[in-house]
Amino acid sequence: MVLNDALKTQETLATEMSHRVKNLFVLVESMMRLSARGAVNKEDLVANFTARLHALADANALLRRGFDHLPWDGADFAEIVTRILRPHGEGRSVLRGPALSVGERATNSLALLFHELATNAAKYGALSVDQGTVEIDWDTDEKDIRLRWREAGGPVATSPDKQGYGTRLVNFTMQQLGGKIDYDWLPEGLAARMQLPISSLNG
């Protein structure tokens, strides 16, 4: 009986892992196609795609399975954001909000979303200067999660003349999650307000 249970558990884990890997391949293929459209040259493509791939890898490292139950446990929302922002320097970001568990697909989506926001901040915003900081806070009700991204201490934020690839990816990701995002280009830095269904985090 114990052996049969162990075999069933192993088979279930193998099926789940196969499904998870397949989802990642689909996402990576899509990400490659989109990155290619926005690339100026092959060096730009390699650099941007590699950075996005690393963001996905860091986020997926947080997904884990409990020993006493199936399926895979979710990742912690704050940990996802912390990992994505860590390469931009310790102490550059402040996070505030309740604990939230995030499923596999939502983890990938949120990793890409915050990677793009952080990359934009590193190129043009608060993270492009030593004294700049980013504040991320969130709250929830029974239906939605509301996220706020606020930059401070960097250059004056100005609305771009045209929508870049990173912004398009952020907007597309929010649409995939069933949410929306609004931007405020303020003298103290970019502020973004996001709202998405709590249920979208379970995917």
Protein Blocks (a to p, Z undefined) as FASTA:
>chain_A
ZZmmmmmmmmmmmmmmmmmmmmmmmmmmmmmmmmmmmpmblmlmmmmmmmmmmmmmmmmm
mpccdfkbccdddddfklmmmmmmmmnoghiaccddddddddfklmmmmmmmmmmmmmmm
mmmmmmlpfkbccdddddddfkbccdddddehiacddddfbdcfklmmmmmmmmmnopac
dddddfkbccddddddfklmmZZ
